[in-house]
Amino acid sequence: MTNIILTTSEELRAIISEEVSKAFPVLSTPKELPDTITLDTAIQVLEEYGYPTSKAKIYKLTSSGSMPFRKYGNKLVFSRKELILWADGQTKSHQGHIASANLTLAKSAKRKR
């Protein structure tokens, strides 16, 4: 004979939630990443966002003042948000290049007539 258990919807939700959390313990809320990062972390962040670079390139950009940075003692530190915004601003649109190439081609064709 089958046992029938009577329960409320709240108790059923609690039971299901508990069993799901047992089955998937790794699913937790991601922790907030710090905004201030070191040089090595800055290189990793830029690579994660598709902007590979080297230490030498970063030193060159910071010495010329082209890249946002701060100094902590004699160490370079960066703001994660400022770094990503700066890198996005450094990219060039491919569409603009195509439009200028088409304009050059049109001018060239016009001269040959």
SULPEFEN-V581967 format. One record per residue. N is the residue number from 1. PHI is phi in whole degrees, 0 to 359 (none if undefined). PSI is psi in radians with two decimals (NA if undefined). OMEGA is omega in whole degrees, -180 to 180 (none if undefined). Layout:
n: [N,N]
phi: [PHI,PHI]
psi: [PSI,PSI]
omega: [OMEGA,OMEGA]
//
This chain:
n: [1,2,3,4,5,6,7,8,9,10,11,12,13,14,15,16,17,18,19,20,21,22,23,24,25,26,27,28,29,30,31,32,33,34,35,36,37,38,39,40,41,42,43,44,45,46,47,48,49,50,51,52,53,54,55,56,57,58,59,60,61,62,63,64,65,66,67,68,69,70,71,72,73,74,75,76,77,78,79,80,81,82,83,84,85,86,87,88,89,90,91,92,93,94,95,96,97,98,99,100,101,102,103,104,105,106,107,108,109,110,111,112,113]
phi: [none,272,275,254,248,264,213,273,294,295,296,296,299,296,296,295,299,296,291,294,293,291,287,234,288,285,282,231,289,292,279,290,277,291,280,274,230,273,299,297,292,298,297,296,298,298,294,299,270,88,239,293,207,238,298,300,295,294,300,295,292,287,291,273,79,279,241,288,203,225,245,238,69,252,258,274,230,229,269,304,294,297,295,293,298,297,296,298,288,277,283,246,285,288,297,296,294,294,297,291,293,295,295,297,296,294,296,296,294,293,291,280,282]
psi: [2.48,2.34,2.32,2.25,2.23,2.31,2.80,2.91,-0.60,-0.76,-0.70,-0.75,-0.75,-0.73,-0.80,-0.77,-0.74,-0.74,-0.65,-0.74,-0.52,-0.69,-0.58,1.25,-0.37,-0.30,1.63,2.95,2.38,2.48,2.66,2.28,2.52,2.56,-0.63,2.17,2.81,3.09,-0.83,-0.70,-0.61,-0.70,-0.75,-0.76,-0.79,-0.70,-0.69,-0.61,0.13,0.37,1.33,2.43,3.06,2.95,-0.74,-0.72,-0.72,-0.73,-0.70,-0.77,-0.65,-0.62,-0.51,-0.12,0.25,-0.33,2.41,2.28,2.96,2.85,2.37,1.72,-2.11,0.25,2.53,2.34,2.67,2.67,2.17,-0.80,-0.81,-0.66,-0.76,-0.75,-0.72,-0.78,-0.70,-0.63,-0.32,-0.26,2.63,2.47,2.31,-0.49,-0.68,-0.65,-0.73,-0.73,-0.74,-0.59,-0.71,-0.67,-0.74,-0.74,-0.70,-0.72,-0.70,-0.74,-0.63,-0.65,-0.50,-0.12,NA]
omega: [-179,177,177,-180,177,-180,177,-179,178,179,179,177,-180,179,-179,180,180,-180,178,180,175,-177,-178,-177,-178,-179,177,-179,-179,-179,-179,178,179,-179,-179,-176,180,-180,-179,178,178,177,179,-180,179,178,178,-180,174,178,-178,-179,-179,177,-179,180,180,177,180,-179,180,-180,178,180,-179,-174,179,179,174,176,174,-171,176,-179,174,172,-175,171,-179,-178,-180,-179,180,178,179,-179,177,180,-179,-178,180,179,178,-180,179,179,179,-180,180,177,178,179,177,179,180,178,180,-180,-179,180,-175,-178,none]
//
